[in-house]
């Protein structure tokens, strides 16, 4: 049986609450000079690069 880690969950949620709005703001600023398709490709690629190791280790 695995042990619960509520503190880790709290920190992950806090991290998301900080990073998600910043990502949206940066996308709006950059979106004025970069094509939409390229912006979406880079955004999802960065998300995948960050999340794949997290999923792999858990």
Buried (B, 14 or more C-beta within 10 A) or exposed (E): EEEEEEEEEEEEEEEEEEEEEEEEEEBEEEEEEEEEEEBEEEBEEEEEEEEEEEEEEE
